[in-house]
Amino acid sequence: MTLSVAAGLPLLAQKMPKSAPKEGRQMGDVAFDFTLKDLDGKPHRLKDLRGHVVHVVFWATWCMPCLEEVPDLKAAYARYHEQGFEILGVTVPMSQTPEKVREFVTRQELHYPILWDEGMELMGRYRVDSLPRNFLIDRDGIIRYAGTSLPDNYEDYLKYSLLKPAAAPAGAF
């Protein structure tokens, strides 16, 4: 017991500086940056979306759990896109072609970018071993959720994240 505690005085603790999150694929990491082209050949870079809440979902047209998420993703995108919410749907060349994916996207009226991971390099970098795989990324680029399904509180997460401002200006990273 120190004298200051015995005397009823508060202890003054030295604050340790916080280290910046590392780049990675796990919750609490800054999401690995990437650039992929959509089905029309337009490049999309994750880092360009800083300041937005981003949902990156790895999926396939033949994956039943992926297809079950589509209505929730469409509804969330329609409801929150104007508030700064983005979805990047990442498809891979596993038993599907860009043409078949495009047909599916047109039929389902998906309005968010659908990206084609030609060499499955992004899938490997994020260590995606099953589909779907969801990454919810906050305005600062930090992964706040990583899982094989949408979180139970998906809508609440989006509302909270969209109300919370970014800690640093977009593009400052």
C-alpha positions as CSV (number, residue, x, y, z in Angstrom):
1,M,0.0,0.0,0.0
2,T,1.4,3.3,-1.0
3,L,1.3,6.5,1.0
4,S,-1.2,8.2,-1.4
5,V,-3.7,5.3,-1.1
6,A,-3.3,5.3,2.7
7,A,-3.9,9.0,2.8
8,G,-7.0,8.7,0.6
9,L,-5.5,10.4,-2.4
10,P,-6.1,9.0,-5.8
11,L,-3.3,7.2,-7.6
12,L,-2.2,8.8,-10.8
13,A,-1.6,6.2,-13.4
14,Q,0.4,6.8,-16.5
15,K,-1.6,6.2,-19.6
16,M,0.0,3.8,-22.1
17,P,-0.3,5.0,-25.7
18,K,-2.7,2.9,-27.8
19,S,-1.1,1.2,-30.7
20,A,-2.8,1.5,-34.1
21,P,-4.7,-1.6,-35.2
22,K,-2.8,-3.9,-37.5
23,E,-3.9,-4.7,-41.0
24,G,-5.5,-8.1,-41.2
25,R,-8.7,-10.2,-41.5
26,Q,-9.8,-10.5,-37.9
27,M,-12.1,-8.5,-35.8
28,G,-10.3,-5.4,-34.5
29,D,-7.9,-5.3,-37.5
30,V,-7.9,-2.7,-40.2
31,A,-9.3,-4.7,-43.2
32,F,-6.8,-5.7,-45.8
33,D,-7.1,-3.3,-48.7
34,F,-7.9,-4.7,-52.1
35,T,-9.0,-3.7,-55.6
36,L,-11.2,-5.9,-57.7
37,K,-13.2,-5.3,-60.8
38,D,-16.9,-5.6,-60.9
39,L,-18.8,-7.6,-63.6
40,D,-18.5,-4.6,-66.0
41,G,-14.8,-4.3,-65.5
42,K,-14.9,-1.2,-63.2
43,P,-12.3,-1.4,-60.4
44,H,-13.5,-1.0,-56.8
45,R,-10.9,-0.3,-54.0
46,L,-11.9,-0.9,-50.4
47,K,-9.7,1.9,-49.1
48,D,-11.7,4.4,-51.3
49,L,-14.7,3.6,-49.1
50,R,-13.1,4.9,-45.8
51,G,-15.7,7.0,-44.1
52,H,-18.4,4.5,-45.1
53,V,-19.7,1.5,-43.3
54,V,-18.8,-1.5,-45.6
55,H,-20.1,-5.0,-45.7
56,V,-17.8,-7.3,-47.7
57,V,-19.5,-10.6,-48.4
58,F,-17.9,-13.6,-50.2
59,W,-20.6,-15.6,-51.9
60,A,-21.6,-17.8,-54.8
61,T,-24.7,-18.3,-56.8
62,W,-24.8,-22.1,-56.0
63,C,-24.4,-21.5,-52.2
64,M,-27.8,-21.9,-50.5
65,P,-26.8,-20.0,-47.2
66,C,-25.5,-17.2,-49.5
67,L,-28.8,-17.0,-51.3
68,E,-30.7,-16.9,-48.0
69,E,-28.8,-13.7,-47.1
70,V,-29.6,-11.9,-50.3
71,P,-33.0,-10.5,-49.2
72,D,-31.5,-9.0,-46.0
73,L,-28.6,-7.6,-48.0
74,K,-30.9,-6.0,-50.6
75,A,-33.1,-4.5,-47.9
76,A,-30.1,-3.1,-45.9
77,Y,-28.6,-1.6,-49.0
78,A,-31.9,0.0,-50.0
79,R,-32.5,1.4,-46.5
80,Y,-29.0,2.6,-45.6
81,H,-27.0,3.2,-48.8
82,E,-27.9,7.0,-48.8
83,Q,-26.5,7.2,-45.2
84,G,-23.1,5.8,-46.2
85,F,-23.6,2.1,-46.3
86,E,-21.8,0.0,-49.0
87,I,-21.9,-3.6,-49.8
88,L,-19.2,-5.3,-51.9
89,G,-20.3,-8.8,-53.0
90,V,-17.2,-10.8,-53.9
91,T,-17.7,-13.8,-56.1
92,V,-15.2,-16.4,-57.0
93,P,-14.7,-18.7,-60.1
94,M,-15.8,-21.9,-58.3
95,S,-18.5,-23.6,-60.4
96,Q,-19.7,-20.3,-61.8
97,T,-18.9,-17.9,-64.5
98,P,-19.2,-14.1,-64.7
99,E,-22.0,-14.5,-67.2
100,K,-24.0,-16.7,-64.9
101,V,-23.4,-14.4,-61.9
102,R,-24.5,-11.4,-64.0
103,E,-27.8,-13.3,-64.9
104,F,-28.4,-14.0,-61.2
105,V,-27.6,-10.3,-60.3
106,T,-30.0,-9.1,-63.0
107,R,-32.8,-11.5,-61.9
108,Q,-32.4,-10.6,-58.2
109,E,-32.1,-6.9,-58.9
110,L,-28.9,-6.5,-56.9
111,H,-27.8,-2.8,-57.0
112,Y,-24.6,-3.1,-55.0
113,P,-21.2,-3.9,-56.7
114,I,-20.6,-7.5,-57.5
115,L,-16.8,-8.1,-57.7
116,W,-15.1,-11.0,-59.5
117,D,-12.1,-12.5,-57.6
118,E,-10.6,-14.2,-60.7
119,G,-7.6,-15.9,-59.2
120,M,-9.2,-16.3,-55.7
121,E,-6.3,-14.2,-54.3
122,L,-8.6,-12.1,-52.1
123,M,-10.4,-15.2,-50.9
124,G,-7.0,-16.6,-49.9
125,R,-5.8,-13.4,-48.3
126,Y,-8.9,-13.2,-46.1
127,R,-8.6,-17.0,-45.5
128,V,-12.2,-17.7,-46.7
129,D,-12.7,-21.4,-46.4
130,S,-16.5,-21.5,-46.6
131,L,-19.3,-19.4,-48.1
132,P,-20.8,-17.1,-47.3
133,R,-18.2,-15.1,-45.4
134,N,-19.2,-11.7,-44.0
135,F,-16.9,-8.8,-42.9
136,L,-18.6,-5.7,-41.5
137,I,-16.2,-2.8,-41.6
138,D,-16.7,0.5,-39.8
139,R,-16.0,4.0,-41.1
140,D,-12.4,3.8,-40.0
141,G,-11.7,0.6,-41.9
142,I,-11.8,-1.6,-38.8
143,I,-13.4,-5.1,-39.0
144,R,-16.2,-5.1,-36.4
145,Y,-17.7,-8.5,-37.4
146,A,-16.4,-11.5,-39.3
147,G,-18.5,-14.6,-39.6
148,T,-20.2,-17.2,-41.8
149,S,-23.6,-15.6,-41.5
150,L,-25.1,-12.2,-40.8
151,P,-24.9,-11.3,-37.1
152,D,-28.1,-11.6,-35.2
153,N,-28.1,-7.9,-34.6
154,Y,-27.3,-6.9,-38.2
155,E,-29.8,-4.1,-38.4
156,D,-28.8,-2.7,-35.0
157,Y,-25.1,-2.8,-36.0
158,L,-25.8,-0.9,-39.2
159,K,-27.8,1.8,-37.4
160,Y,-25.2,2.3,-34.7
161,S,-22.3,2.3,-37.1
162,L,-23.9,4.8,-39.4
163,L,-24.5,7.2,-36.5
164,K,-20.9,7.0,-35.4
165,P,-18.6,9.3,-37.2
166,A,-15.2,8.2,-38.4
167,A,-12.3,8.9,-36.0
168,A,-10.2,10.3,-38.9
169,P,-11.2,12.0,-42.1
170,A,-11.9,9.7,-45.1
171,G,-8.7,9.1,-47.1
172,A,-6.4,9.9,-44.1
173,F,-5.0,6.4,-44.0
